[in-house]
Amino acid sequence: MSRKSNYELRKFVAPEFIFGNGSRSHLINYVRNLGGKRIFLASDPGVENAGWGKEMAALLEAQGFETVIFDEISPNPRDFEVMKGADLYLTSPCDVMVAVGGGSVMDCAKGIGIIATNGGHIYDYEGVDQVPAPMPPLICIPTTAGTSADVSQFAIINNTLEHYKFAIISKAVVPDVALIDPETLVSMSSYLTACTGIDALVHAFEAYVSNASSPITDLHALDAIRLISENLIQSINHPSDLGLRNAIMHASLQAGLAFSNASLGCVHAMAHSLGGYLDLPHGECNALLLPHVVNYNYAFDSERYNKIGEVMGMDMKGLSGKEAHHRILDHLFDFSKRCGIEGGLEKRGVAISDLHILADKAINDPCNATNPRTPTKEDIEMVYKESL
């Protein structure tokens, strides 16, 4: 199927970032540059137990900055956590935000910033370009490699009333600075490494086949796919190897720059519905859904999927379309299995009777707009069924 010209008008948005071991130590310079006096530091219990939040709080306090800590953030950040954090930010009052943690912490911090500036309820900002005013200054220090919330214009929040995760997509939620330090990854468990790494892989996958891709996002997406393919399994098996951790953190950054500007597709639309419904890890949802969405999309952009296959190290030469299609699917199933993510949705508690509920939520997700094939609700329900 032919694609539109890659040389149509495109915008590219990215924050300032420092990448490399020890980059988190530059926090003080950026807090000063942003005029901070009382700092709102967001983290979660896991980050606090690993010591990264405490380290940053101590660094700030040693330099005379008042620090207000908010660490009541769940793995899939809840709407009420955003509202509670915003109330603390405003009543403290604070003037600069620092998010130390994975995607949940950074997304929650973005939600807190939205409310601190714009008021209302976080539900009011669901969708694309619905945030009128910029957040307070935000510095992100990611402690996982996968979500790329530190460089993206996305925030994903769990609607606990309707049991789905919704996307806020706006240039207003791009952080001011990201301090991307691979040293923080050594505290990750093997399964978290796998889930977040595959999240980054799916970011790159969907950005590359997105109908809003461009030559600029393609460069980032393909390099992310290469880095993850070459290094993720080794990183899971050798968690203290900083060389491997650097490669995966670099991949996460590249994938984030790609999807933040090219957007995503049906994998993420379906994962948001699934993760919000059953409170499952986002990367795990992506891993379970990816091969089935690729199967659904393949004929609509086979050339790009075949290119991904080559970058992942598959020998695609001389294959018929059907053979190439199946080689990619087999490789993706095997890759997830080697990362330790096995089984299907049924193993996670999804029943046939749940599929129409999941599809009802997923079809309204804005990520569907850039999927290479325009889905119907029935299509999405079918893909969920194949993923059982």
PyMOL commands that set and color helices and strands:
alter all, ss='L'
color gray80, all
select helices_A, chain A and resi 23-33+45-50+52-62+79-91+103-118+122-125+171-173+182-187+190-209+215-237+242-262+266-278+282-300+302-311+321-338+346-348+352-362+366-370+377-386
alter helices_A, ss='H'
color red, helices_A
select strands_A, chain A and resi 16-19+38-42+66-70+96-101+127-128+138-142+154-159+164-169+177-180
alter strands_A, ss='S'
color yellow, strands_A
deselect
rebuild
show_as cartoon
